């Protein structure tokens, strides 16, 4: 992730996963400037800075990467998933302003992100933020 870009989770959850002390130490060492994923057979826990977001693979039916380029507004980039039971969407990752380097990071890491969330990500260009 380019250091000038601000990547955050779309949904805010406290960092409450029960880890042993060794896992916590390893995670703390890896977190600065990195998105960390802990995968299991049934789901994923994502860590970014001091935030955590987790979900079961079978809870989501689709994933989309939406982006709106800068014009009069700042634009944005967001990775969302749609829930199976309710059809509601939730934001997995957000960038509150569009940058070419931020979009490049998402596109360059699309396959890795797909492996983290267990399904393909459909990319949608939403035009310009007028």
C-alpha positions as CSV (number, residue, x, y, z in Angstrom):
1,X,0.0,0.0,0.0
2,X,1.5,3.4,-0.9
3,X,2.2,5.3,2.3
4,X,0.4,8.4,1.0
5,X,-2.9,6.5,0.7
6,X,-5.2,6.0,3.7
7,X,-6.7,2.5,3.7
8,X,-9.3,1.7,6.5
9,X,-11.9,-0.9,7.2
10,X,-15.4,0.0,6.0
11,X,-16.9,-1.4,9.2
12,X,-15.4,-0.6,12.6
13,X,-14.9,-3.4,15.0
14,X,-12.7,-3.6,18.1
15,X,-9.7,-5.8,18.0
16,X,-11.0,-8.6,20.3
17,X,-10.0,-11.8,18.8
18,X,-8.7,-14.3,21.4
19,X,-5.1,-15.0,20.5
20,X,-2.2,-16.4,22.5
21,X,0.5,-14.0,23.5
22,X,2.9,-15.3,20.8
23,X,0.2,-14.7,18.1
24,X,-0.5,-11.2,19.5
25,X,3.2,-10.3,19.5
26,X,3.6,-11.6,15.9
27,X,0.5,-9.7,14.8
28,X,1.6,-6.4,16.4
29,X,5.0,-6.7,14.7
30,X,3.3,-7.2,11.3
31,X,0.5,-4.6,11.6
32,X,2.3,-1.3,11.0
33,X,1.6,-0.5,7.4
34,X,0.3,-3.9,6.5
35,X,-3.1,-5.6,6.0
36,X,-2.8,-9.0,7.8
37,X,-5.2,-11.9,7.1
38,X,-5.7,-15.0,9.2
39,X,-7.5,-17.6,7.2
40,X,-9.4,-20.7,8.5
41,X,-11.4,-23.3,6.7
42,X,-14.6,-21.3,7.3
43,X,-13.6,-17.6,7.3
44,X,-11.1,-14.8,7.6
45,X,-10.0,-12.3,10.2
46,X,-8.5,-9.2,8.7
47,X,-6.3,-6.8,10.8
48,X,-5.3,-3.3,9.9
49,X,-3.7,-1.0,12.4
50,X,-5.7,-1.7,15.6
51,X,-8.9,-2.7,13.9
52,X,-10.2,-6.2,13.1
53,X,-12.9,-7.3,10.7
54,X,-13.9,-11.0,10.4
55,X,-16.6,-13.0,8.6
56,X,-17.4,-16.5,7.5
57,X,-17.0,-17.3,3.8
58,X,-20.5,-18.7,3.6
59,X,-22.0,-15.5,4.9
60,X,-21.2,-13.5,1.8
61,X,-22.6,-14.0,-1.7
62,X,-20.6,-11.5,-3.7
63,X,-17.8,-9.0,-3.5
64,X,-17.3,-5.8,-5.5
65,X,-14.6,-3.2,-5.8
66,X,-16.2,0.2,-6.5
67,X,-14.2,3.3,-7.3
68,X,-15.0,6.9,-8.2
69,X,-12.3,9.0,-9.7
70,X,-11.5,12.5,-8.5
71,X,-13.2,15.4,-10.2
72,X,-14.8,18.2,-8.1
73,X,-15.0,15.7,-5.2
74,X,-12.1,13.6,-3.8
75,X,-13.5,10.3,-5.2
76,X,-13.2,7.0,-3.3
77,X,-12.4,3.3,-3.5
78,X,-14.3,0.7,-1.5
79,X,-14.3,-3.1,-1.4
80,X,-17.8,-4.3,-0.4
81,X,-19.4,-7.7,0.2
82,X,-23.1,-8.6,0.0
83,X,-24.5,-10.8,2.8
84,X,-26.4,-14.0,1.9
85,X,-29.2,-13.8,4.5
86,X,-30.1,-10.1,4.2
87,X,-28.8,-8.9,0.8
88,X,-27.2,-6.0,2.7
89,X,-23.7,-4.9,1.8
90,X,-20.9,-4.1,4.1
91,X,-17.6,-2.4,3.4
92,X,-14.5,-4.5,3.9
93,X,-11.9,-1.9,3.0
94,X,-12.2,1.8,2.2
95,X,-10.1,4.6,0.8
96,X,-11.8,7.9,1.5
97,X,-10.2,9.6,-1.5
98,X,-9.3,8.2,-4.9
99,X,-5.6,7.9,-6.0
100,X,-4.2,6.1,-9.0
101,X,-1.7,4.4,-6.6
102,X,-4.5,3.2,-4.3
103,X,-6.5,1.8,-7.3
104,X,-3.3,0.2,-8.5
105,X,-2.8,-1.5,-5.1
106,X,-6.3,-3.0,-5.2
107,X,-5.9,-4.2,-8.8
108,X,-2.4,-5.5,-8.2
109,X,-3.6,-7.4,-5.1
110,X,-7.0,-8.5,-6.4
111,X,-6.1,-12.2,-6.6
112,X,-4.7,-12.1,-3.0
113,X,-7.8,-10.2,-1.7
114,X,-10.0,-12.8,-3.5
115,X,-8.2,-15.6,-1.7
116,X,-8.7,-13.8,1.6
117,X,-12.5,-13.4,1.1
118,X,-13.0,-16.7,-0.7
119,X,-14.6,-15.4,-3.9
120,X,-14.0,-13.4,-7.1
121,X,-14.2,-9.6,-6.8
122,X,-16.1,-7.7,-9.5
123,X,-14.5,-4.3,-10.3
124,X,-16.9,-1.4,-11.0
125,X,-15.7,2.0,-12.3
126,X,-18.3,4.5,-11.0
127,X,-17.0,7.4,-13.1
128,X,-16.0,10.8,-11.7
129,X,-16.9,12.4,-8.4
130,X,-18.6,15.6,-9.7
